[in-house]
Amino acid sequence: MTRRELAHWARQPVQLLVGLVFPVMLLLMFGYLIGGGRGVEGDYVDFLVPGMLALTMAFGLEGTMLAVTQDLNKGVIDRFRSMPMANGAVLVGRSAADMLQSAVNLAVLIGVGHAIGWRTHCSFSAFLGAVGLLLLFRFAMLWIGIHLAMVAGRPEMVQAVQILVWPVGFLSNAIAIPDSMPHWLGTAVEWNPMSQTATAVRDLFGGPGGEPGHAAAAVIWPLVLLAVFFPLAVRRFARLSA
């Protein structure tokens, strides 16, 4: 199933390219056009890049969501049902391909971050730990997206469902600190699971905006989301393909 999804990349390189370029455009836009870092102590680029890495892990789910809905509507699942495979194999293969693309996106964005002056101040193990937290958050968001795709049911509905991801991304501390916001909004931002990941990653990278003690929350939140949405997605997939 994973090889099948990777083969689609070779036939649809534009979709892969857009997935790589979009987060780079966001980083440059916030860094040079919109950014300013009101209330941020230290270099704003050192604050922004880890936040953009976390933001990128929340965005770009529409490719996976579209693939799931297209398989459901084109009769592909009916052919897979005749094969000796588990109900969740199609979804797991799709998620594995998405995680590979997410790792590539991270590598590209980290490279662009270094090109515009971002620097880490940490050990190699801390660097790997930060990348691991980012990918864990992506994995959790991915299964939320897969479940929502099957709730939507049709490819044309995916765009409407994808809009729900934007509040999660921008109601966070990815591009601004909660102290610069109204109190009620800052409180909501601090409770956002993505804010926990961004804060923990900043701490591991040794940059401004990081606070010790958030790594545990950055692990627990994605695991809780996975514990809820992974079985929901597999169960719904089994019902839809029955």
Summary of the structure (lengths in Angstrom):
residues: 242
radius of gyration: 18.4
end to end distance: 19.0
largest distance: 59.0
contacts: 802
relative contact order: 0.17
helix: 77%
strand: 0%
